[in-house]
Amino acid sequence: MKNVKILWLIIILLLAFSGFLINKFVSGKVAPYEDGRTSVVLNKDERNLILAEMRAFLVSVQGVSQAISENNMDKVAELAFKAGMAAEEGTPGSLMQKIPLAMKKMGFGTREQFDGIAQTARTTKDATVAREQLDTLMLTCIACHATYRLPEPIE
């Protein structure tokens, strides 16, 4: 009987710890901000990494847009692929704990949208569809910037 009580105690502790970890993964490290956006609290290196990724997204959007205008679908595929999920490899796990789930979904969604543009460029070579996909991708960027901010770390 005593062993059953110990087993139940262990199960309850494991469930509580799992719930804590899941909550941290979902909510991230955030704080409300006066303009209605959510501040994602990161250290200097994490913030710089995210800002560099956003600049890379912007450079990729411009390159893909120009390649679409030039009807160079091979270049569209190349540039979009580089900005897709293939670019996600080096993201540290510690950073993923601090970003709220909705922001993670936007980031991964953006990368998947780049992969979709690359696929369109490779298979159908339809510049109109690729342009529509790029326009949709930009709506995700706008939504993320309207929802989140990355404040300077206080050190």
C-alpha positions in Angstrom: 0.0 0.0 0.0 2.9 2.3 0.8 4.4 1.7 -2.6 1.2 2.7 -4.3 1.2 6.0 -2.4 4.8 6.7 -3.4 4.0 5.8 -7.0 1.0 8.2 -7.1 3.2 10.9 -5.5 5.8 10.4 -8.3 3.1 10.5 -11.0 1.6 13.7 -9.6 5.0 15.4 -9.4 5.9 14.4 -12.9 2.5 15.7 -14.2 3.0 19.0 -12.4 6.5 19.3 -13.8 5.4 18.4 -17.3 2.6 21.0 -17.0 5.1 23.6 -15.9 7.4 22.9 -18.9 4.4 22.9 -21.3 3.3 26.2 -19.9 6.7 27.7 -20.4 6.9 26.4 -24.0 3.4 27.9 -24.8 3.6 31.2 -23.0 7.3 32.0 -23.4 9.0 34.8 -21.5 6.8 37.8 -22.2 5.5 41.0 -20.6 2.6 43.3 -21.7 3.6 46.6 -23.3 1.8 50.0 -23.2 0.9 50.0 -26.9 -1.0 46.7 -26.7 1.8 44.6 -28.1 3.5 41.8 -26.2 7.2 42.2 -25.3 9.2 39.1 -25.7 12.0 39.2 -23.1 15.3 38.0 -24.5 18.9 38.5 -23.7 21.1 40.6 -26.0 22.4 37.6 -28.1 18.9 36.1 -28.5 17.4 39.5 -29.5 20.2 40.1 -32.0 19.6 36.6 -33.5 15.9 37.2 -33.9 16.5 40.7 -35.4 19.1 39.2 -37.8 16.5 36.6 -38.9 13.9 39.3 -39.5 16.4 41.3 -41.6 17.2 38.1 -43.6 13.5 37.6 -44.1 13.2 41.1 -45.5 16.2 40.6 -47.8 14.7 37.3 -49.0 11.3 39.0 -49.6 12.9 41.7 -51.7 15.0 39.2 -53.7 12.1 36.9 -54.3 9.9 39.9 -55.3 12.5 41.1 -57.8 13.1 37.6 -59.2 9.3 37.2 -59.7 9.2 40.6 -61.5 12.1 39.4 -63.8 10.2 36.1 -64.2 13.3 34.2 -63.1 11.6 31.3 -61.3 14.9 29.4 -60.8 16.1 32.4 -58.7 12.8 32.6 -56.9 13.1 28.9 -56.0 16.7 29.3 -54.8 16.1 32.4 -52.7 12.8 31.2 -51.2 14.3 27.8 -50.3 17.2 29.4 -48.5 14.7 31.4 -46.3 12.6 28.3 -45.7 12.8 25.6 -43.0 16.4 24.8 -44.1 17.4 28.1 -42.4 15.9 27.0 -39.1 18.6 24.5 -38.2 20.8 26.7 -36.1 18.1 28.1 -33.8 19.1 27.4 -30.1 16.6 25.5 -28.0 16.9 28.0 -25.2 15.5 30.7 -27.4 12.5 28.6 -28.3 11.6 28.4 -24.6 11.3 32.2 -24.4 9.2 32.8 -27.5 5.4 32.4 -27.1 3.8 29.7 -29.1 1.8 32.0 -31.3 5.1 33.8 -32.3 6.8 30.5 -33.0 3.8 29.5 -35.2 4.2 32.7 -37.2 8.0 32.2 -37.5 7.7 28.6 -38.6 4.7 29.5 -40.8 6.8 32.1 -42.6 9.5 29.6 -43.2 7.0 27.1 -44.5 5.5 29.8 -46.8 8.9 30.4 -48.2 9.2 26.7 -48.9 5.8 26.9 -50.6 7.0 29.7 -52.9 10.1 27.6 -53.7 7.9 24.6 -54.6 5.7 26.7 -56.8 8.7 28.2 -58.5 10.2 24.8 -59.2 7.0 22.9 -60.2 4.5 25.3 -61.9 6.8 28.2 -62.5 3.7 30.4 -62.2 4.9 33.9 -61.3 1.3 35.0 -60.5 0.8 32.3 -57.9 4.3 32.9 -56.4 3.5 36.7 -56.1 0.2 35.8 -54.3 2.1 33.5 -52.0 4.6 36.3 -51.3 1.8 38.7 -50.6 0.3 36.3 -48.1 3.7 35.7 -46.4 4.0 39.5 -45.9 0.7 39.5 -44.0 2.3 37.1 -41.5 5.3 39.5 -41.1 2.9 42.5 -40.5 0.8 40.5 -38.0 3.9 39.5 -36.0 5.3 43.0 -35.9 1.8 44.3 -34.9 1.6 41.8 -32.1 5.2 41.5 -30.6 8.1 43.7 -29.8 11.7 42.8 -28.7 12.7 45.4 -26.1 16.4 46.2 -25.5 17.6 43.9 -22.6 18.2 45.6 -19.3 21.6 44.6 -18.2 
